[in-house]
Amino acid sequence: MALLKVENLKKYYYSGLFKKEIHRAVDGVSFDIGRGETLGLVGKSGCGKSTLGRTVLKLLDPTSGSIFFDGQDISGLKGSDLKNLGTRMQIIFQNPESCLNPRMRIYDAIAEPLRLHRLFERDEERGRIQELIEAVSLSEELLFRYPRELSGGQLQRVAIARVLGMKPEFIVADEPTSMLDPLVQAQILFLLKKLQTEYRISFLFISHDMRVVEWMSDKVALMEGGKIIGFR
Ligand SMILES: Nc1ncnc2c1ncn2[C@@H]1O[C@H](COP(=O)(O)OP(=O)(O)OP(=O)(O)O)[C@@H](O)[C@H]1O
């Protein structure tokens, strides 16, 4: 059984007077992703990739269609039912700073979601943070620095550690390396692949760069004008 199965998913934005203008950002998309598998999603700017990624995670409400996660239709879930899924599905953004509080040290940034979801007892926290920082190959001394003291690549590793702490089964990676220079980009891609093999995480890997997507993915979906126009 696929971990994620999406059927005829639509996300329309309504704007203008009386919300009469319809923008079909995602317009009838279907795909599935198995456990430990990566589906790459590639297409030009504005074709709907980010909207699709966010809708699948229910960060945006779908207009219609179904999203099955581990066999359960989550498309209509709300409130606490949706919250229960919270740690199992995660997102990594293009700009890691968007999820890091500039006034919070790296240690607390990684610990915050663990505390929020009560994933560990307080006395286990230190050990867990250590494991996570090692998993993303960062030096322990960075734990007591602030985000502004880290490079873009280091910040993306912190963002990945934060997400990894929640033991996700599925991650949407939305252009996670497109703001990094090529060498750092390659290092982060290797890291994501390593973590995927180690923890058997499924990915929806979004990028406008076909080479990156092909290297990362088991299968690639080509998106245009809100639709998937083919797989390869
Ligand atoms: N909140 C919104 N309200 C109205 N239209 C929106 C909204 N968010 C996105 N759109 C439109 O939906 C379309 C798809 O946007 P989306 O960001 O999903 O594309 P994308 O393929 O991820 O692009 P990029 O690679 O530039 O991030 C675009 O035309 C965009 O202008």
The ligand as a MOL file (V3000), in Angstrom:
LIG
                    3D

  0  0  0     0  0            999 V3000
M  V30 BEGIN CTAB
M  V30 COUNTS 31 33 0 0 0
M  V30 BEGIN ATOM
M  V30 1 N -2.6950 32.7500 -1.7860 0
M  V30 2 C -2.8220 32.8160 -3.1160 0
M  V30 3 N -3.8480 33.4700 -3.6860 0
M  V30 4 C -3.9950 33.5270 -5.0160 0
M  V30 5 N -3.1690 32.9380 -5.9020 0
M  V30 6 C -2.1180 32.2820 -5.4090 0
M  V30 7 C -1.8800 32.1740 -3.9820 0
M  V30 8 N -0.7400 31.4510 -3.8090 0
M  V30 9 C -0.3050 31.1110 -5.0350 0
M  V30 10 N -1.1220 31.6060 -5.9910 0
M  V30 11 C -0.9580 31.4230 -7.4460 0
M  V30 12 O -1.0600 30.0460 -7.7210 0
M  V30 13 C -0.1080 29.6930 -8.7290 0
M  V30 14 C 0.7600 28.5820 -8.2480 0
M  V30 15 O 1.6520 29.0760 -7.2510 0
M  V30 16 P 2.7570 28.1570 -6.5580 0
M  V30 17 O 3.5040 28.9990 -5.5850 0
M  V30 18 O 2.1130 26.9350 -6.0490 0
M  V30 19 O 3.6900 27.7780 -7.8010 0
M  V30 20 P 5.1530 27.1640 -7.8190 0
M  V30 21 O 5.1920 26.2380 -8.9720 0
M  V30 22 O 5.4900 26.6000 -6.4790 0
M  V30 23 O 6.0610 28.4220 -8.1070 0
M  V30 24 P 7.4980 28.7970 -7.5450 0
M  V30 25 O 8.4330 27.7800 -8.1060 0
M  V30 26 O 7.7290 30.1640 -8.0800 0
M  V30 27 O 7.3850 28.7470 -6.0490 0
M  V30 28 C 0.6430 30.9560 -9.0950 0
M  V30 29 O 0.0970 31.4910 -10.2620 0
M  V30 30 C 0.4040 31.8700 -7.9210 0
M  V30 31 O 0.4050 33.2060 -8.3180 0
M  V30 END ATOM
M  V30 BEGIN BOND
M  V30 1 1 1 2
M  V30 2 1 2 3
M  V30 3 2 2 7
M  V30 4 2 3 4
M  V30 5 1 4 5
M  V30 6 2 5 6
M  V30 7 1 6 7
M  V30 8 1 6 10
M  V30 9 1 7 8
M  V30 10 2 8 9
M  V30 11 1 9 10
M  V30 12 1 10 11
M  V30 13 1 11 12
M  V30 14 1 11 30
M  V30 15 1 12 13
M  V30 16 1 13 14
M  V30 17 1 13 28
M  V30 18 1 14 15
M  V30 19 1 15 16
M  V30 20 2 16 17
M  V30 21 1 16 18
M  V30 22 1 16 19
M  V30 23 1 19 20
M  V30 24 2 20 21
M  V30 25 1 20 22
M  V30 26 1 20 23
M  V30 27 1 23 24
M  V30 28 2 24 25
M  V30 29 1 24 26
M  V30 30 1 24 27
M  V30 31 1 28 29
M  V30 32 1 28 30
M  V30 33 1 30 31
M  V30 END BOND
M  V30 END CTAB
M  END
